[in-house]
Amino acid sequence: MNASNLKPVLVIGGSGIVGRRAVKALRELHPELALRIGGRDVGKAAALARELGRAEAVRIDLERDDLGLAPDAAFSAVVVLLKDDTLRSMKYAQAHGLPYVSFSDFVFDIGPEVALHIQKPTAAPVLFLGHFLGGTVAMSTLQFARELKKVHSILIGAVFDEEDVGGPAASGDMERLTKGVPSPLIRKDGKFLWATTEEDTTRTFQGVDGTQWKGRAYPLLDVATLAAVTDASTVRLDFAVRAASSRPAGQGPGHEVIIELIGELPDGTTTHVRHTLVDGDVHSGLSGRGVALAVERLLGLVGGAPVAPGLYSPEGVLDPAHVVERLKAWGTRIQRA
Ligand SMILES: NC(=O)c1ccc[n+]([C@@H]2O[C@H](COP(=O)([O-])OP(=O)(O)OC[C@H]3O[C@@H](n4cnc5c(N)ncnc54)[C@H](OP(=O)(O)O)[C@@H]3O)[C@@H](O)[C@H]2O)c1
């Protein structure tokens, strides 16, 4: 597949904090790929489009079934980097047989999309990518788990800078989370649990520099995905926030992810391995790169033919080794401790 032969990729929310990182990563990977940056403020999208090249802005109206697009508009994929609670963007992708990327769903959010897919299972490839950092952490975890014959436990801890916040759409999602369904999903002793007690919702973990962090579990899709793939009986994902004042002078807000695995090696011995991902960039950088890797794969620009209609999670389309290699090449420091 050649990027220059493809219709443009429609990135709704492409002018947002994550969106601009996603389209820039896609542009870097595929200079020939045409892009359409969709949003309500077409001036903002147009400025970004000029910066990117081979891109144009389009006004999106999620109150309309045609999304406010011209009848002859044609795309190769629909990527939605905001919570579209109408799901009109997904219906549009299904009606046109286009790959669809859903990026803003918590683990308790996916029911309506699953139902829509069940109605039209052969209409389009639908990818859930609401996973932590655009699926890059789940994919890295699966790569690290490859040395194990059996995985018993997956504990993921992440440390964010307090100033590393997203745009208004991300704040809206956080508000939805705190007002709506606050219980995070964990897997504990082989059971899926919507955690409510302090003991279940929090975990202390050791950061990259040895700092002890108290993290709080978070209802992202990663727990469900990693449990499904590995059948580990313990799976959880906890976030801690670092005060900006504790950042070394002159350093911007970065983040770190610690992935701890307990499992069996091929020789039958039990082992505990710890991997760390350290990224000096704000979290929207890695999240956007995750989007770019997913889109290029869905379109068949890497890793094989375009992805066929179906309902997918990142591991169903992406190669974990490829994702880890790309992250390293982009500058994320990945180490086995
Ligand atoms: N899965 C992950 O790894 C991950 C990571 C980070 C963030 N997220 C999610 O990604 C989303 C974007 O976060 P962000 O920080 O980039 O937010 P943001 O800066 O507010 O970006 C939102 C984008 O969507 C557009 N938009 C908002 N409402 C719209 C509407 N009704 N119709 C059409 N376009 C609309 C905005 O442009 P206009 O204002 O011009 O409309 C903007 O381009 C959030 O849902 C966040 O929770 C997911």
The ligand as an SDF file (V2000), in Angstrom:
LIG
                    3D

 48 52  0  0  0  0  0  0  0  0999 V2000
   -6.2070    7.0000   24.7950 N   0  0  0  0  0  0  0  0  0  0  0  0
   -5.2850    7.8360   25.1950 C   0  0  0  0  0  0  0  0  0  0  0  0
   -4.1250    7.4890   25.3170 O   0  0  0  0  0  0  0  0  0  0  0  0
   -5.5990    9.2730   25.4820 C   0  0  0  0  0  0  0  0  0  0  0  0
   -4.5650   10.1090   25.9070 C   0  0  0  0  0  0  0  0  0  0  0  0
   -4.8180   11.4430   26.1190 C   0  0  0  0  0  0  0  0  0  0  0  0
   -6.0920   11.9560   25.8900 C   0  0  0  0  0  0  0  0  0  0  0  0
   -7.0970   11.1070   25.4920 N   0  0  0  0  0  0  0  0  0  0  0  0
   -8.4230   11.6390   25.1410 C   0  0  0  0  0  0  0  0  0  0  0  0
   -8.2600   12.3250   23.9040 O   0  0  0  0  0  0  0  0  0  0  0  0
   -9.2220   13.3650   23.8040 C   0  0  0  0  0  0  0  0  0  0  0  0
   -8.5540   14.6560   23.3840 C   0  0  0  0  0  0  0  0  0  0  0  0
   -7.7750   15.1820   24.4510 O   0  0  0  0  0  0  0  0  0  0  0  0
   -6.9970   16.5540   24.2440 P   0  0  0  0  0  0  0  0  0  0  0  0
   -6.1800   16.7880   25.4460 O   0  0  0  0  0  0  0  0  0  0  0  0
   -6.3290   16.5540   22.8920 O   0  0  0  0  0  0  0  0  0  0  0  0
   -8.2260   17.5870   24.2060 O   0  0  0  0  0  0  0  0  0  0  0  0
   -8.3720   18.9380   23.3900 P   0  0  0  0  0  0  0  0  0  0  0  0
   -7.0740   19.6540   23.2850 O   0  0  0  0  0  0  0  0  0  0  0  0
   -9.5300   19.6490   23.9930 O   0  0  0  0  0  0  0  0  0  0  0  0
   -8.7580   18.4910   21.9030 O   0  0  0  0  0  0  0  0  0  0  0  0
  -10.0810   18.2350   21.4770 C   0  0  0  0  0  0  0  0  0  0  0  0
  -10.1490   18.3060   19.9610 C   0  0  0  0  0  0  0  0  0  0  0  0
  -11.4520   17.9340   19.5420 O   0  0  0  0  0  0  0  0  0  0  0  0
  -12.0760   19.0050   18.8370 C   0  0  0  0  0  0  0  0  0  0  0  0
  -13.4790   19.0130   19.2790 N   0  0  0  0  0  0  0  0  0  0  0  0
  -13.9200   19.1460   20.5550 C   0  0  0  0  0  0  0  0  0  0  0  0
  -15.2560   19.0700   20.5770 N   0  0  0  0  0  0  0  0  0  0  0  0
  -15.6700   18.8820   19.3070 C   0  0  0  0  0  0  0  0  0  0  0  0
  -16.9490   18.7210   18.6930 C   0  0  0  0  0  0  0  0  0  0  0  0
  -18.0770   18.7480   19.3850 N   0  0  0  0  0  0  0  0  0  0  0  0
  -16.9930   18.5350   17.3560 N   0  0  0  0  0  0  0  0  0  0  0  0
  -15.8560   18.4830   16.6300 C   0  0  0  0  0  0  0  0  0  0  0  0
  -14.6160   18.6410   17.1490 N   0  0  0  0  0  0  0  0  0  0  0  0
  -14.5310   18.8430   18.4740 C   0  0  0  0  0  0  0  0  0  0  0  0
  -11.3020   20.2540   19.2320 C   0  0  0  0  0  0  0  0  0  0  0  0
  -11.2710   21.2300   18.2180 O   0  0  0  0  0  0  0  0  0  0  0  0
  -12.3610   22.4240   18.2110 P   0  0  0  0  0  0  0  0  0  0  0  0
  -12.2980   23.0800   19.5420 O   0  0  0  0  0  0  0  0  0  0  0  0
  -11.9260   23.2700   17.0630 O   0  0  0  0  0  0  0  0  0  0  0  0
  -13.6830   21.7750   17.9590 O   0  0  0  0  0  0  0  0  0  0  0  0
   -9.8940   19.6800   19.4020 C   0  0  0  0  0  0  0  0  0  0  0  0
   -9.2870   19.5380   18.1350 O   0  0  0  0  0  0  0  0  0  0  0  0
   -9.9210   13.4030   25.1600 C   0  0  0  0  0  0  0  0  0  0  0  0
  -11.1350   12.6990   25.0270 O   0  0  0  0  0  0  0  0  0  0  0  0
   -8.9640   12.6760   26.0900 C   0  0  0  0  0  0  0  0  0  0  0  0
   -9.6200   12.0940   27.1940 O   0  0  0  0  0  0  0  0  0  0  0  0
   -6.8630    9.7890   25.2700 C   0  0  0  0  0  0  0  0  0  0  0  0
  1  2  1  0
  2  3  2  0
  2  4  1  0
  4  5  1  0
  4 48  2  0
  5  6  2  0
  6  7  1  0
  7  8  2  0
  8  9  1  0
  8 48  1  0
  9 10  1  0
  9 46  1  0
 10 11  1  0
 11 12  1  0
 11 44  1  0
 12 13  1  0
 13 14  1  0
 14 15  2  0
 14 16  1  0
 14 17  1  0
 17 18  1  0
 18 19  2  0
 18 20  1  0
 18 21  1  0
 21 22  1  0
 22 23  1  0
 23 24  1  0
 23 42  1  0
 24 25  1  0
 25 26  1  0
 25 36  1  0
 26 27  1  0
 26 35  1  0
 27 28  2  0
 28 29  1  0
 29 30  1  0
 29 35  2  0
 30 31  1  0
 30 32  2  0
 32 33  1  0
 33 34  2  0
 34 35  1  0
 36 37  1  0
 36 42  1  0
 37 38  1  0
 38 39  2  0
 38 40  1  0
 38 41  1  0
 42 43  1  0
 44 45  1  0
 44 46  1  0
 46 47  1  0
M  CHG  2   8   1  16  -1
M  END
$$$$
